[in-house]
Amino acid sequence: MLFRMIRGVLFHQKGKMLLIALTIALGASLATGMLNVVLGVEEKVNKELKNYGANIVVKPKDSSLLSDIYDVGGGAELNTAYLREDELGKLKTIFWAFNIVDFTPFLDTQVQVADNAAASLTGTWFNHHLDLPTGESLDAGIVGMRSWWDITEGRWLDEKDANASGEIMAGAALAAQYGWHAGDIIRLKGNQGEKDVTIAGIYDAGGDEDEQLYATLDLVQALTGRENEVASIEVSALTTPDNELARRAAKNPAALSSRDYETWYCTAYVSAICYQIQEVITGSVASAVRKVAESEGTILDKTKLLMILITALSLVGSALGISNLVTASVMERSKEIGLLKAIGARDRSITGVVMTEILITALLGFAAGYVMGFGFAQLIGHSVFGSSIQMDPKVAPIVAGLIALVTVAGSLPAIRMVLRLRPAEVLHGGH
């Protein structure tokens, strides 16, 4: 009997049931898509933000101390200690090696250019090929870490080119000052020698870098006599937003209990990664670029909050739609329900039938919505982050629970109507 009643409603009121299923499917699809993005957005957002600079700077311990005392950057004037270039590969041997996306060393000096004028020259890696102690290899350098630079003339310097050691890149402001263009040959004179170089490209960084020259690290080391030495290292790493434990550890890791220390060390906090870098780079102090690190956490939290709010609003909208449709369905069936009550059916039995019908419809809507949500998540992933979103298995039961809650909440007004319905009034046209 119950099966016949449910089947009758599903077929005789298939239009309204289809609308209910569609409403649930839309809510389920948006919830599925957004929750998958929320659970996978941390890595995506971090990777996007890594295109706009490093979040960790590594300096020699002595040089960093002098910089703090005199409140200046660790330039060539104050450097009394240097890091070893041959240790840079150790960055990829720490516990969080896979979270280090890119890194590059820097060595600054002053050189004489046209008319004996002084200019700032920075040696760095561009797309430097590095063989790691683990047996792996990678390409690291400033090309990936300064992706926002606009090459107005020429091209990026290519270290894989045999002529790279005789090429430089000039900032737009400096090039305009001396009338340089891509392809021009200029002479650089350092304190340990001089060299004729070709301008491979002119870049517009939109900052102080536009008044500088950039060359391969080998070239600057030769001009300064500092073989195998670097002044600083910039590291771009995927990190977890700081919490109270991370802030305590950043002040003094030794003060943590053994359990807290293990949790902190094995979590990708920026302070934990800095600590591990200091363990492998001799005489170094690694510090977070706080503005970058804090903005990453803020952007990530706001992005997640926005997506959760959109999900919540979509579910509220679904609940309102379900409420209107189920109420309309009950009103159309009021005489049928009144007749059932008149012949002795209990309110609990009638309510059970109505809810069973709605939940079956909700199940069909959820199944369709989950499939739609998968496509919705991929659309967001490819359009916003340029990559696919991995579907998290935890999302299915979460969305199922939310849809069940929304369906029940949306059905409550109709259930109240069923309970208040009086057979005599309905069957005699009163009401």
C-alpha positions in Angstrom: 0.0 0.0 0.0 2.8 2.4 1.0 4.7 1.6 -2.2 1.6 2.2 -4.3 1.0 5.6 -2.7 4.6 6.7 -3.2 4.7 5.5 -6.8 1.4 7.2 -7.5 2.7 10.6 -6.2 6.0 10.3 -8.1 4.2 9.6 -11.4 1.0 11.8 -11.0 2.9 14.8 -9.6 6.1 14.1 -11.6 6.3 17.8 -12.6 6.5 19.1 -9.1 8.7 16.2 -8.0 11.0 16.9 -10.9 11.2 20.6 -9.8 12.0 19.5 -6.2 14.7 17.1 -7.5 16.1 19.9 -9.7 16.2 22.4 -6.8 18.0 19.8 -4.6 20.4 19.0 -7.5 21.3 22.7 -7.9 22.0 23.1 -4.2 23.9 19.8 -4.1 26.0 20.7 -7.1 27.0 24.1 -5.7 27.8 22.6 -2.3 29.8 19.7 -3.8 31.8 22.1 -6.1 32.5 24.7 -3.4 33.4 22.2 -0.7 35.8 20.4 -2.9 37.4 23.7 -3.9 37.6 24.8 -0.2 39.3 21.5 0.8 41.8 21.8 -2.1 42.1 25.6 -2.3 45.0 25.9 0.1 47.6 24.4 -2.2 46.1 26.2 -5.2 46.1 29.6 -3.6 49.6 29.1 -2.2 50.9 28.2 -5.7 49.2 31.2 -7.2 50.7 33.5 -4.6 54.1 32.0 -5.1 54.2 33.6 -8.5 54.5 37.0 -6.8 57.6 36.5 -4.8 59.4 34.6 -2.1 58.1 34.2 1.5 61.4 33.2 3.1 64.7 35.0 3.0 67.9 33.2 4.1 71.0 35.3 5.1 74.3 34.7 6.8 73.9 34.9 10.5 76.5 37.7 10.9 75.2 39.7 8.0 71.7 39.5 9.4 72.9 40.7 12.8 74.5 43.8 11.2 71.4 44.5 9.1 69.3 44.5 12.3 71.7 46.8 14.2 72.0 49.3 11.4 68.4 48.8 10.1 69.5 48.4 6.5 69.4 45.6 3.9 72.2 43.0 3.7 74.0 44.7 0.8 77.6 44.4 -0.2 78.6 47.3 2.1 77.8 45.5 5.3 78.3 41.8 4.3 81.0 40.3 6.5 79.9 36.7 5.9 78.5 34.7 3.0 76.6 31.5 2.4 78.0 28.7 0.3 76.5 28.2 -3.1 77.3 24.5 -3.1 74.9 24.0 -0.2 71.8 25.3 -1.9 70.8 21.8 -3.1 70.3 20.9 0.6 67.2 23.0 0.6 65.5 20.1 -1.2 66.6 17.6 1.5 64.6 19.0 4.4 61.5 17.4 5.8 59.3 19.8 3.8 61.4 19.6 0.6 58.4 19.1 -1.7 56.9 22.3 -0.3 59.8 24.4 -1.6 58.6 25.5 -5.0 61.5 27.6 -6.1 64.6 29.3 -4.8 67.4 31.5 -6.0 70.6 33.0 -4.5 71.8 36.7 -4.8 75.1 38.4 -4.7 75.1 42.2 -4.9 78.0 44.5 -5.9 78.7 47.9 -7.4 80.3 48.1 -10.9 81.4 50.9 -13.1 79.5 51.3 -16.4 79.4 54.1 -19.0 81.5 57.2 -18.1 82.7 55.5 -15.0 79.2 55.8 -13.4 78.3 53.4 -10.7 75.5 50.9 -11.0 74.2 48.1 -8.8 74.8 44.6 -10.2 73.1 41.6 -8.8 74.2 38.0 -9.6 71.6 35.3 -9.4 70.3 32.1 -11.0 67.9 32.5 -13.9 66.9 29.0 -15.0 69.8 27.2 -13.3 70.0 23.5 -13.6 70.8 21.9 -10.3 71.7 18.3 -9.5 70.4 17.4 -6.0 72.1 15.3 -3.3 69.0 13.0 -3.6 69.9 12.1 -7.2 67.1 14.2 -8.6 67.6 17.4 -10.6 65.6 20.7 -11.1 65.7 24.1 -12.7 65.5 27.0 -10.2 66.0 30.7 -10.4 64.6 34.2 -10.8 62.6 33.5 -14.0 60.0 31.6 -11.9 60.2 33.9 -8.9 59.8 37.2 -10.8 57.2 36.1 -13.3 55.5 39.5 -13.1 58.5 41.3 -14.6 57.6 42.7 -18.1 60.3 42.1 -20.6 60.0 45.2 -22.7 63.0 44.4 -25.0 64.9 41.3 -25.8 64.3 38.2 -23.7 65.1 36.5 -20.4 68.7 35.5 -19.9 69.0 31.8 -20.5 71.6 30.0 -18.4 71.4 26.9 -20.7 72.9 29.1 -23.5 76.6 28.8 -23.7 76.8 32.6 -24.0 74.8 33.3 -20.8 77.9 34.2 -18.8 78.5 37.1 -21.1 75.0 38.5 -20.9 73.1 40.7 -18.5 69.6 42.1 -18.1 69.0 45.8 -17.5 66.2 47.5 -15.6 64.0 49.8 -17.6 64.9 53.0 -15.7 68.7 52.3 -15.9 68.5 51.5 -19.6 66.5 54.7 -20.3 69.2 56.7 -18.4 72.0 55.5 -20.5 70.1 54.9 -23.7 70.7 51.1 -23.7 68.8 48.6 -25.9 68.7 44.9 -26.1 71.7 43.7 -28.0 74.0 46.5 -26.9 77.4 45.6 -25.6 78.7 47.4 -22.4 81.7 47.0 -20.2 81.3 46.2 -16.5 84.2 46.9 -14.2 84.3 45.3 -10.7 86.9 45.3 -8.0 88.4 42.0 -9.2 88.2 42.5 -13.0 86.1 43.8 -15.9 84.1 42.2 -18.7 82.3 43.2 -21.9 78.7 41.9 -21.8 75.7 41.9 -24.0 72.3 43.2 -22.8 70.0 40.1 -23.4 66.8 41.9 -22.3 65.4 45.0 -20.6 62.8 44.4 -17.9 60.2 46.6 -16.2 59.7 45.4 -12.6 57.8 48.4 -11.4 60.1 49.0 -8.4 63.7 49.6 -7.3 64.9 46.7 -9.5 64.4 48.9 -12.6 67.6 50.8 -11.6 69.7 47.7 -11.4 71.5 45.2 -13.6 71.1 41.4 -13.2 73.6 38.8 -14.4 74.5 35.2 -13.8 75.9 34.4 -10.4 79.1 33.1 -11.9 79.7 36.5 -13.6 79.3 38.5 -10.4 81.4 36.1 -8.4 84.2 36.5 -10.9 83.9 40.3 -10.8 84.0 40.4 -7.0 86.4 37.5 -6.3 83.8 35.7 -4.2 83.8 32.2 -5.8 81.1 29.8 -4.4 79.7 32.6 -2.2 76.2 34.2 -2.1 74.8 37.0 0.1 71.3 35.8 0.4 68.8 33.2 -0.8 65.1 33.8 -1.5 62.9 30.7 -1.1 59.3 30.3 -2.2 57.5 27.6 -0.2 54.0 26.3 0.3 53.1 26.9 3.9 50.2 26.4 6.3 48.7 29.5 7.9 50.1 30.2 11.4 48.2 29.3 14.6 49.0 29.7 18.3 51.5 26.8 18.2 53.4 28.2 15.2 53.6 31.6 16.9 55.0 30.1 20.1 57.5 28.0 18.1 58.7 31.0 16.1 59.7 32.7 19.4 61.6 29.7 20.8 61.2 26.2 19.5 63.2 24.9 22.5 60.5 26.0 24.8 58.0 23.6 23.3 57.1 20.3 24.8 58.3 17.2 22.9 54.8 16.5 21.6 54.2 20.2 20.5 57.7 20.3 18.9 56.9 17.1 16.9 53.6 18.5 15.7 55.1 21.9 14.8 58.2 20.3 13.1 56.0 18.0 11.0 53.5 20.8 9.9 54.4 23.1 7.0 54.4 26.3 9.1 56.7 28.9 7.7 58.6 29.0 11.0 59.1 25.2 10.8 60.4 25.4 7.3 62.8 28.3 8.3 64.1 26.2 11.2 64.8 23.2 8.9 66.6 25.5 6.4 68.9 26.7 9.1 69.7 23.1 10.0 71.1 22.4 6.5 72.6 25.8 5.4 75.8 26.5 7.4 75.8 29.8 9.3 72.4 30.9 8.1 69.4 32.5 9.6 66.1 32.0 7.7 63.2 34.4 8.3 59.7 34.7 6.9 58.8 37.7 4.8 56.0 38.5 7.2 53.9 40.7 4.9 53.8 37.9 2.3 53.3 35.1 4.8 50.5 36.8 6.7 48.8 38.0 3.5 48.8 34.4 2.3 47.0 33.2 5.4 44.5 36.2 5.2 43.7 35.6 1.5 43.3 31.9 2.1 41.0 32.3 5.1 38.9 34.9 3.2 38.7 32.7 0.1 37.5 29.8 2.2 35.0 32.0 4.1 33.6 33.3 0.8 33.1 29.8 -0.6 31.5 28.6 2.6 29.1 31.6 2.6 28.1 30.9 -1.0 27.5 27.3 -0.1 25.4 28.2 2.9 23.3 30.7 0.9 22.7 28.2 -1.9 21.5 25.6 0.6 19.2 28.2 2.2 17.8 29.0 -1.3 17.3 25.3 -1.9 15.4 25.0 1.4 13.1 27.8 0.5 12.4 26.3 -2.9 11.7 22.9 -1.4 9.4 24.5 1.1 7.3 26.2 -1.6 7.2 23.1 -3.8 6.3 20.6 -1.1 3.7 22.9 0.4 2.1 23.3 -3.1 2.2 19.5 -3.5 0.5 18.9 -0.1 -2.2 21.5 -1.0 -3.0 19.7 -4.2 -3.3 16.4 -2.3 -5.3 17.8 0.6 -8.5 15.9 -0.2 -6.5 12.7 -0.6 -4.8 13.3 2.8 -8.2 14.3 4.4 -9.7 11.0 3.1 -6.8 9.0 4.6 -7.4 10.7 7.9 -11.2 10.1 7.7 -10.7 6.3 7.3 -8.4 6.2 10.3 -4.8 6.9 9.1 -2.7 8.4 11.7 -0.8 11.6 11.4 2.5 9.8 11.9 1.8 7.4 9.0 0.8 10.2 6.6 3.8 12.3 7.6 6.0 9.2 7.0 4.6 8.7 3.5 5.1 12.4 2.6 8.7 12.4 4.0 9.5 9.2 2.2 8.4 10.7 -1.1 10.4 13.8 -0.5 13.5 11.9 0.6 13.4 9.6 -2.5 13.2 12.7 -4.7 16.0 14.3 -2.6 18.2 11.2 -3.2 17.8 11.4 -6.9 18.5 15.1 -6.8 21.6 14.6 -4.7 23.0 11.9 -7.1 22.5 14.2 -10.1 23.8 17.2 -8.1 27.0 15.4 -7.0 27.9 14.6 -10.6 27.1 18.2 -11.6 29.2 19.4 -8.7 32.2 17.5 -10.0 32.0 19.4 -13.2 31.5 22.6 -11.4 34.6 22.1 -9.3 36.7 21.4 -12.4 35.3 24.5 -14.1 36.4 26.6 -11.1 39.8 24.9 -11.0 40.7 25.4 -14.6 39.3 28.9 -14.9 40.7 30.3 -11.7 43.8 28.1 -10.9 44.6 26.6 -14.3 44.5 23.0 -13.0 41.9 20.4 -12.0 40.4 20.0 -8.5 40.8 16.7 -6.9 37.5 15.3 -5.5 37.7 14.7 -1.8 35.9 11.5 -0.6 34.8 13.3 2.6 32.6 15.7 0.5 30.0 13.1 -0.5 28.8 12.2 3.1 29.0 15.9 4.1 26.9 17.0 1.2 24.5 14.1 1.7 24.0 15.2 5.3 23.5 18.8 4.4 20.9 17.9 1.7 19.0 15.7 4.1 19.0 18.5 6.6 17.9 21.1 4.0 15.2 18.7 2.7 13.8 18.1 6.2 13.9 21.8 7.0 12.2 22.7 3.8 9.5 20.1 4.3 8.5 21.3 7.8 5.9 23.9 6.7 4.2 21.2 4.6 4.3 18.7 7.5 2.7 21.3 9.8 0.0 21.7 7.2 -0.6 17.9 7.1 -0.9 17.8 10.9 -3.3 20.7 11.1 -5.5 19.5 8.2 -9.1 18.5 9.3 -10.8 15.9 7.2 -14.3 17.4 7.6 -13.3 20.8 6.3 -11.3 19.5 3.4 -13.8 16.9 2.2 -16.8 19.3 2.5 -15.0 22.1 0.7 -14.7 24.2 3.9 -11.1 25.4 4.5 
